[in-house]
Amino acid sequence: MPRKVNPIDIECVKARINYDPESGLLTWKEIDHSIVDDNAYVEYFNKIHAGKPCGTVKRTHYKGRKTDYHFIYVRVGRNNYLAHRICWAIQTGEQPPPTIDHIDGNALNNSWSNLRDGTVLNYRNLSPKSNNTSGIVGVCWSKAANKWSATIRINGVRKHLGTFENIKDAARARADAESEHGFTIRYGT
């Protein structure tokens, strides 16, 4: 089930933030009295923030993953948004999809060419789980068979690929299945 996200007030975001699709950088625009009816605040904001990058990098750890992920969060009004969601809204003029995938795996790279509509299929891009002992996703030692076992999960269904005398053969079977089912090169890295 996709996580619940706040809808973005696209007009408000476009009025306050510039997005450079080439670099992925978000910068604050100068604001005027149509946005805030407080002379002192408008003057302060424009002096301190206008033209400067917006957002804060925060580290997020997903349970069971070996690596932490860094995302940029931007506060607009009273709401915090992920920067890549703001980039999507500004670039398309539409609400972003529930999941946006960073093609290169770097969540700090919000250039338009690096963002795509994400689906559950993009979870194939995640790093290995922390309890992985073989070092190869989908390959583990089977105590019952006394051999290496290879598996893959396709559309939520676990598929057994076989048991093997050595880890290289199990890894090869897993790699062939990944290729056949469209897993990305960076999966499991």
Secondary structure, DSSP 8 states (H G I E B T S, - for coil): ---------HHHHHHHEEE-TTT--EEE----TTT---HHHHHHHHHHTTTSB--EEEEEE-TTBSSEEEEEEEEETTEEEEHHHHHHHHHHSS---S-EEETTS-TT---GGGEEE--GGGGGGS--BTT-SSSSTTEEEETTTTEEEEEEEETTEEEEEEEESSHHHHHHHHHHHHHHTT--TTTT-
